[in-house]
Each structure stands twice: as C-alpha cells, then as structure tokens.
Amino acid sequence: MARPKEFDVDNAVEAAIAVFREHGFEGSSAQMLVDAMGIGRQSLYDTFGDKWGVYRAAVQRYSQEEVRTHAEVLMSRERAIEGIRAMLDRVAGEANRACLGLGATVEFGCSRPDLVKLREASSKTLVRAVKEALVKAQTQGDVATGLDVDHLAAFVIATIASIRLAARAGAGGEQIAALVDLALRALR
C-alpha cells in the first residue's frame, strides 16, 4: 500500500521553479532541488520520476502562470495600448529575475520535444492575447493600422525576451525602460 504524500506538490514545484530559474537544468543538482523543495530524494523520484520530471513540471507551471499574468495585465486597462505598456513595464520591473521560459529555450532550443510542446501551447495562448490587444489598440487609433498584427505580436513577444535577456546580461533600469519606450513607439 502506497503511503500518502507528506508534502504539498504545488509548493514543491514553486520551490523548484526558483532553483531552475537561477541555475537552469544542468546547473541544478538533485540535492539543490530536494533542499529547496523540502522533500526527500525518494519523494522527488516517487512523485516526479527524476530531475527532468521536476523540470518539466516547473516549466509548465511557470509558463502557465506567466501567460495568465500577461493576459490579465493586457486586459487590465481601458485603452489596449496601456495594457501593452503595463505588460512590458511588468516585464521590465521583474527583468532582474531570471525567466524560466527563456532559460529553457536558451538551454534546450528545440532539442526536447516535450519542452517544445509546452512552449508551443503557452506561446499560442500568449500570441492570441497579444494579437487581441493589438487589434483593439488599432481600433482605438493607438497602433498603426497598416502594420500586420501577426508581425506586431511576434515583435512584442520578442521584445519581452529581449528585455529579460538584456537585464540578465547586466543592462540597467534606464536601458530597460528605453527598450519598452522604443517598442511602444514602433507600434505607432
């Protein structure tokens, strides 16, 4: 008879997210994970299978939460362009913290089909939310109507990655704020 879990899986995954954000998959040891998650090594293996299972769970949770938050912020303002600004400002304000989604892409690219599947699912949802905001901003006269919405959405999402990467590489607050301003100007 299997023993019931003696730890909160959601809390454990959140703790693993913090480890993987900072150290990536290769830089994170099983010991770092069990210490951060507050579980025994056997519980890690029983629940997640292995370190890769923990990583997949962390990337999935992180991606879902980030996309949900982006979508909420996009819809939080009456004028869509202000929702776009708020989303980019949020990214800029948190850019000093490593992004697990970007880290997974940089570390693995397209070499791991399970990660590609997770990325594609979250990207699809984010692209849809950004495109809806851009269409609304065009209707409101704040984004040029002659610009292709698919291309604009790709640009906005690439800007998010660029902000996070620039901050991780040591860009200061003024440089990060300038990236946000330039991105918004490019939409007009």
C-alpha positions as CSV (number, residue, x, y, z in Angstrom):
1,M,0.0,0.0,0.0
2,A,1.4,3.4,-1.1
3,R,2.0,6.0,1.6
4,P,0.2,9.3,1.1
5,K,2.4,12.2,0.1
6,E,3.7,14.1,3.1
7,F,4.4,17.3,1.2
8,D,2.5,19.8,-0.9
9,V,3.3,19.1,-4.5
10,D,2.4,22.7,-5.6
11,N,4.7,24.3,-3.1
12,A,7.4,21.9,-4.1
13,V,7.1,22.8,-7.7
14,E,7.2,26.5,-6.9
15,A,10.4,25.9,-5.0
16,A,11.8,24.0,-7.9
17,I,10.9,26.9,-10.2
18,A,13.1,29.2,-8.1
19,V,16.1,26.8,-8.4
20,F,15.7,26.2,-12.1
21,R,15.2,30.0,-12.8
22,E,18.5,30.8,-11.3
23,H,20.6,27.7,-12.3
24,G,18.9,26.2,-15.3
25,F,18.5,22.4,-15.7
26,E,22.2,21.5,-16.0
27,G,23.2,23.8,-13.2
28,S,20.7,22.4,-10.7
29,S,21.5,19.3,-8.8
30,A,19.0,16.8,-7.3
31,Q,20.4,17.9,-3.9
32,M,19.7,21.5,-4.6
33,L,16.1,20.6,-5.6
34,V,15.4,18.4,-2.5
35,D,16.8,21.1,-0.2
36,A,14.7,23.8,-1.8
37,M,11.6,21.7,-2.1
38,G,11.8,20.5,1.5
39,I,11.4,16.8,0.4
40,G,13.5,13.7,0.5
41,R,15.2,12.4,-2.6
42,Q,12.9,9.4,-2.7
43,S,9.9,11.6,-2.7
44,L,11.3,13.5,-5.6
45,Y,11.7,10.3,-7.6
46,D,8.4,8.8,-6.5
47,T,6.4,12.0,-7.4
48,F,8.3,13.3,-10.5
49,G,10.2,10.3,-11.8
50,D,13.6,12.2,-12.0
51,K,15.1,15.6,-12.2
52,W,13.7,16.0,-15.7
53,G,10.2,15.3,-14.5
54,V,10.6,18.1,-11.9
55,Y,11.9,20.4,-14.6
56,R,9.0,19.7,-16.9
57,A,6.5,20.4,-14.1
58,A,8.3,23.6,-13.2
59,V,8.5,24.9,-16.8
60,Q,4.8,24.0,-17.3
61,R,3.7,25.8,-14.1
62,Y,5.9,28.8,-14.8
63,S,4.8,29.2,-18.4
64,Q,1.1,28.9,-17.5
65,E,1.4,31.4,-14.7
66,E,3.4,33.9,-16.8
67,V,1.0,33.7,-19.8
68,R,-2.0,34.1,-17.5
69,T,-0.5,37.1,-15.8
70,H,0.5,38.6,-19.2
71,A,-3.1,38.2,-20.5
72,E,-4.6,39.7,-17.3
73,V,-2.3,42.7,-17.5
74,L,-3.0,43.2,-21.2
75,M,-6.8,43.4,-20.4
76,S,-6.4,45.5,-17.3
77,R,-6.6,48.9,-19.0
78,E,-9.4,50.6,-20.9
79,R,-7.0,51.5,-23.7
80,A,-5.3,48.5,-25.1
81,I,-2.0,50.3,-25.7
82,E,-1.9,51.0,-22.0
83,G,-2.4,47.3,-21.3
84,I,0.5,46.5,-23.7
85,R,2.6,49.1,-21.8
86,A,1.6,47.7,-18.5
87,M,2.7,44.2,-19.6
88,L,6.0,45.5,-20.9
89,D,6.5,47.6,-17.7
90,R,5.8,44.5,-15.6
91,V,8.4,42.5,-17.6
92,A,10.9,45.4,-17.2
93,G,10.2,45.7,-13.4
94,E,10.9,42.0,-12.9
95,A,13.6,41.6,-15.5
96,N,16.4,41.2,-12.9
97,R,14.8,37.8,-12.1
98,A,15.7,35.0,-14.4
99,C,12.9,33.8,-16.7
100,L,12.5,30.0,-16.7
101,G,10.7,30.0,-20.1
102,L,13.5,31.9,-21.7
103,G,16.1,29.9,-19.9
104,A,14.6,26.6,-21.1
105,T,14.6,27.9,-24.7
106,V,18.2,29.0,-24.5
107,E,19.3,25.8,-22.7
108,F,17.5,23.4,-24.9
109,G,16.2,25.1,-28.1
110,C,14.1,22.6,-30.0
111,S,16.1,19.5,-28.9
112,R,13.5,18.3,-26.3
113,P,10.1,17.6,-27.9
114,D,8.3,17.7,-24.5
115,L,9.6,21.2,-23.9
116,V,8.7,22.3,-27.4
117,K,5.2,21.1,-26.9
118,L,4.9,23.1,-23.6
119,R,6.4,26.2,-25.2
120,E,4.1,25.9,-28.3
121,A,1.0,25.7,-26.0
122,S,1.9,28.7,-23.9
123,S,3.1,30.7,-26.9
124,K,-0.2,30.0,-28.7
125,T,-2.2,31.5,-25.8
126,L,0.2,34.4,-25.4
127,V,0.2,35.3,-29.1
128,R,-3.6,35.2,-29.1
129,A,-3.8,37.6,-26.1
130,V,-1.2,40.0,-27.6
131,K,-2.9,40.0,-31.0
132,E,-6.3,40.7,-29.4
133,A,-4.8,43.7,-27.6
134,L,-3.1,44.9,-30.8
135,V,-6.3,44.7,-32.8
136,K,-8.1,46.6,-30.1
137,A,-5.3,49.2,-30.0
138,Q,-5.5,49.6,-33.8
139,T,-9.3,50.1,-33.5
140,Q,-8.7,52.7,-30.8
141,G,-6.2,54.5,-33.0
142,D,-3.1,53.8,-30.9
143,V,-1.4,51.3,-33.2
144,A,-0.9,51.9,-36.9
145,T,-3.5,50.0,-38.9
146,G,-1.1,49.5,-41.8
147,L,1.1,47.1,-39.7
148,D,0.5,43.4,-39.8
149,V,-0.9,42.1,-36.4
150,D,0.9,38.8,-36.7
151,H,4.3,40.6,-37.2
152,L,3.5,43.0,-34.4
153,A,2.6,40.2,-32.0
154,A,5.9,38.5,-32.8
155,F,7.7,41.8,-32.2
156,V,6.1,42.4,-28.8
157,I,6.9,38.8,-27.7
158,A,10.5,39.1,-28.9
159,T,10.7,42.4,-27.0
160,I,9.7,40.6,-23.8
161,A,12.6,38.1,-24.4
162,S,15.0,40.9,-25.3
163,I,14.2,42.9,-22.1
164,R,14.7,39.8,-20.0
165,L,17.9,38.8,-21.8
166,A,19.3,42.4,-21.6
167,A,18.6,42.6,-17.9
168,R,20.2,39.2,-17.3
169,A,23.3,40.5,-19.2
170,G,23.5,43.5,-16.9
171,A,21.5,46.2,-18.6
172,G,20.4,48.9,-16.1
173,G,17.0,50.2,-15.4
174,E,17.4,53.1,-17.8
175,Q,18.3,50.8,-20.7
176,I,15.4,48.5,-19.9
177,A,12.9,51.4,-19.8
178,A,14.3,52.6,-23.1
179,L,13.6,49.2,-24.7
180,V,9.9,49.5,-23.5
181,D,9.6,53.0,-24.9
182,L,11.2,52.1,-28.2
183,A,8.9,49.1,-28.6
184,L,5.8,51.2,-28.0
185,R,7.0,53.8,-30.5
186,A,7.5,51.1,-33.1
187,L,3.8,50.2,-32.7
188,R,2.6,53.6,-33.7
